[in-house]
Amino acid sequence: MKVLKWLGYTVLVLIVISIPAYWWLFMESHTPSSAHYSIDMTAVRRLADAGVVDLPVAIRVETIGHLLAPETFVIAGGAWRNLDMPVSAYEIVYNDHAVIVDTAFNADVAKQMGANVFDDAAYARLGAALATAQLIIVTYVKRADGQEILFLGDVAWQMRNIEEVRERARLVTWLVGEDREAVMGEFVELHRLHTAEPNLNMMPGHDSAELTRFLKAGLLTKGF
């Protein structure tokens, strides 16, 4: 009986210790007081339009693969259900040339990252597009019809990171070597910008719902 009693005490102590550890590793996501970024869209648009002869007529997307990750890894405090995280590349189409935004990953990297889906045909089309692209960039795009798209890349994996101003789980930021304070500062500014510029379309790095919305809205065209 004494052994069971001490075993019970030990389990209780472990539970008490694990609660704050779990909160710290998987739930906490405070707004930093030091890191600060400011995005002046007036200046961005002025620079983007300076000396521009023509603007892109379309933006195409190739989704090369899909990753699965627990929601709480992607958004601190989230559930443990898996989120679909598409890995995509974008082709900015002009009348006489194209520009590639992001380059996704190849089959070997997909396997290393545990991708549950990899599209060989899409990767082949991406490879062909990369061979003829004039530029390969990570950037902001204004189309000829006036639509503006800000590609967020891996700054924000999901739009909820921006909407809720919540970082990835601390455990994840440790594993990938991310500057948590700096990224949260970027989230704060992107959230402000999202509120101030509701017509500025933000495309997160791996958000299945946003990718579907962009396609339905005609902001993106599927396939290179």
C-alpha positions as CSV (number, residue, x, y, z in Angstrom):
1,M,0.0,0.0,0.0
2,K,2.9,2.4,0.8
3,V,4.4,1.8,-2.6
4,L,1.1,2.6,-4.3
5,K,0.7,5.7,-2.2
6,W,4.2,7.0,-3.2
7,L,3.5,6.0,-6.8
8,G,0.3,8.1,-6.7
9,Y,2.3,11.0,-5.3
10,T,4.9,10.7,-8.1
11,V,2.2,10.6,-10.8
12,L,0.5,13.7,-9.3
13,V,3.9,15.6,-9.2
14,L,4.5,14.7,-12.8
15,I,1.1,15.9,-13.8
16,V,1.6,19.2,-12.0
17,I,5.0,19.7,-13.7
18,S,3.7,18.7,-17.1
19,I,0.8,21.2,-17.2
20,P,3.0,24.4,-17.3
21,A,5.5,22.6,-19.6
22,Y,2.7,21.8,-22.1
23,W,1.4,25.4,-21.9
24,W,4.9,26.7,-22.5
25,L,5.7,24.4,-25.4
26,F,2.4,24.2,-27.2
27,M,0.0,27.0,-26.2
28,E,1.8,30.2,-25.2
29,S,2.1,32.9,-28.0
30,H,2.4,36.4,-26.6
31,T,2.8,39.6,-28.5
32,P,6.4,40.8,-28.3
33,S,7.2,44.3,-26.9
34,S,10.4,44.8,-28.7
35,A,10.3,43.4,-32.3
36,H,8.5,45.8,-34.6
37,Y,8.0,46.0,-38.4
38,S,6.3,48.6,-40.5
39,I,5.0,48.0,-44.0
40,D,4.3,51.2,-45.8
41,M,2.0,50.1,-48.7
42,T,2.1,53.5,-50.3
43,A,5.8,53.2,-50.6
44,V,5.5,49.6,-51.8
45,R,3.0,50.5,-54.5
46,R,5.1,53.4,-55.6
47,L,8.2,51.2,-56.0
48,A,6.2,48.4,-57.6
49,D,4.8,50.8,-60.2
50,A,8.0,52.7,-60.9
51,G,9.0,52.2,-64.5
52,V,6.6,49.4,-65.1
53,V,5.6,48.9,-68.7
54,D,3.3,46.0,-68.3
55,L,1.7,44.1,-65.4
56,P,1.1,40.3,-65.1
57,V,-2.1,39.0,-66.7
58,A,-2.5,35.9,-64.5
59,I,-1.0,33.9,-61.6
60,R,-0.8,30.2,-61.9
61,V,-0.3,27.7,-59.1
62,E,1.2,24.2,-59.0
63,T,0.7,22.3,-55.7
64,I,3.6,19.8,-55.7
65,G,2.8,18.0,-52.5
66,H,0.9,17.9,-49.2
67,L,2.2,17.7,-45.6
68,L,0.2,16.8,-42.5
69,A,0.9,18.5,-39.2
70,P,-1.0,18.8,-35.9
71,E,-2.8,22.1,-35.7
72,T,-1.1,23.0,-32.5
73,F,2.3,22.8,-34.2
74,V,1.1,25.4,-36.8
75,I,-0.9,27.6,-34.4
76,A,0.0,27.6,-30.8
77,G,-2.9,26.5,-28.7
78,G,-4.6,24.7,-31.5
79,A,-6.0,21.1,-31.4
80,W,-4.1,17.9,-32.1
81,R,-6.1,17.2,-35.3
82,N,-4.0,17.1,-38.5
83,L,-4.0,20.1,-40.9
84,D,-3.5,19.7,-44.6
85,M,-0.5,21.9,-45.6
86,P,-0.1,22.2,-49.4
87,V,3.3,23.0,-50.8
88,S,3.0,25.2,-53.9
89,A,4.9,27.2,-56.4
90,Y,3.4,30.2,-58.3
91,E,4.0,31.4,-61.9
92,I,3.5,35.1,-62.5
93,V,2.4,35.3,-66.2
94,Y,3.2,38.4,-68.3
95,N,2.5,38.7,-72.0
96,D,6.0,37.7,-73.1
97,H,7.6,36.1,-70.0
98,A,7.0,34.5,-66.6
99,V,8.4,34.8,-63.0
100,I,8.4,32.0,-60.5
101,V,7.5,32.7,-56.8
102,D,8.8,29.9,-54.5
103,T,10.0,26.5,-55.8
104,A,8.3,24.0,-53.6
105,F,10.4,20.8,-53.0
106,N,11.5,17.7,-54.9
107,A,10.6,14.1,-54.2
108,D,13.6,13.4,-51.9
109,V,12.9,16.5,-49.8
110,A,9.2,15.6,-49.7
111,K,10.0,12.1,-48.5
112,Q,12.3,13.5,-45.8
113,M,9.6,15.9,-44.6
114,G,7.0,13.1,-44.5
115,A,4.8,14.4,-47.3
116,N,1.7,12.2,-47.7
117,V,1.2,13.3,-51.3
118,F,3.7,14.2,-54.0
119,D,2.7,15.0,-57.5
120,D,5.4,14.0,-60.0
121,A,3.6,15.5,-63.0
122,A,3.2,18.9,-61.2
123,Y,6.9,18.8,-60.2
124,A,7.8,18.1,-63.9
125,R,5.8,21.1,-65.0
126,L,7.4,23.2,-62.3
127,G,10.8,22.2,-63.5
128,A,10.0,23.1,-67.1
129,A,8.7,26.5,-65.9
130,L,11.8,27.1,-63.8
131,A,14.0,26.5,-66.8
132,T,12.3,29.3,-68.8
133,A,11.5,31.8,-65.9
134,Q,13.1,35.2,-66.1
135,L,13.2,35.5,-62.3
136,I,12.6,33.3,-59.2
137,I,11.5,35.5,-56.3
138,V,9.6,35.7,-53.0
139,T,7.5,38.9,-53.3
140,Y,4.3,41.0,-53.6
141,V,2.5,41.0,-57.0
142,K,0.1,43.5,-58.6
143,R,-1.8,42.1,-61.6
144,A,-2.9,44.1,-64.6
145,D,-6.5,44.0,-63.4
146,G,-5.5,45.7,-60.1
147,Q,-5.7,42.7,-57.9
148,E,-2.8,42.7,-55.3
149,I,-1.4,39.6,-53.7
150,L,1.2,39.4,-51.0
151,F,2.9,35.9,-50.9
152,L,3.8,35.2,-47.3
153,G,5.9,32.1,-47.9
154,D,7.0,30.4,-44.6
155,V,6.5,33.6,-42.6
156,A,2.9,32.4,-41.9
157,W,1.9,28.8,-42.7
158,Q,-1.8,29.5,-42.2
159,M,-3.9,32.7,-42.4
160,R,-4.9,32.1,-38.8
161,N,-1.4,32.9,-37.8
162,I,-2.1,36.5,-39.1
163,E,-5.7,36.8,-38.1
164,E,-5.2,35.6,-34.5
165,V,-1.6,36.9,-34.2
166,R,-0.4,33.5,-32.9
167,E,3.0,31.9,-33.6
168,R,3.7,28.2,-34.2
169,A,4.2,26.1,-31.1
170,R,7.4,27.0,-29.2
171,L,8.6,23.4,-29.6
172,V,8.3,23.8,-33.4
173,T,10.1,27.1,-33.4
174,W,12.9,25.6,-31.4
175,L,13.2,22.6,-33.7
176,V,13.4,24.8,-36.9
177,G,15.7,27.4,-35.3
178,E,13.2,30.2,-35.8
179,D,13.5,33.7,-34.1
180,R,10.1,33.6,-32.4
181,E,10.1,37.2,-31.3
182,A,11.0,38.5,-34.7
183,V,8.3,36.4,-36.4
184,M,5.7,37.5,-33.9
185,G,6.6,41.1,-34.7
186,E,6.0,40.3,-38.4
187,F,2.6,38.8,-37.5
188,V,1.6,41.9,-35.6
189,E,2.4,44.1,-38.6
190,L,0.8,41.8,-41.1
191,H,-2.3,41.7,-38.9
192,R,-2.4,45.5,-38.9
193,L,-2.0,45.5,-42.7
194,H,-4.7,42.9,-43.2
195,T,-7.1,45.1,-41.2
196,A,-6.1,48.3,-42.9
197,E,-5.9,46.8,-46.4
198,P,-8.8,44.3,-46.7
199,N,-8.5,44.2,-50.5
200,L,-4.8,43.1,-50.2
201,N,-4.9,39.4,-50.7
202,M,-2.4,37.5,-48.5
203,M,-1.4,34.0,-49.5
204,P,0.1,32.0,-46.6
205,G,2.8,29.4,-47.3
206,H,0.7,26.2,-46.6
207,D,-3.0,27.0,-46.2
208,S,-5.3,24.6,-48.0
209,A,-8.5,26.7,-47.3
210,E,-6.9,29.9,-48.6
211,L,-5.5,28.1,-51.7
212,T,-9.0,26.9,-52.5
213,R,-10.5,30.4,-51.9
214,F,-7.9,32.0,-54.2
215,L,-8.7,29.5,-56.9
216,K,-12.4,30.0,-56.6
217,A,-12.0,33.8,-56.6
218,G,-9.9,33.7,-59.8
219,L,-6.9,35.1,-58.0
220,L,-4.9,32.0,-59.0
221,T,-5.2,29.6,-62.0
222,K,-4.5,26.0,-61.3
223,G,-1.6,24.5,-63.3
224,F,1.5,25.9,-65.1
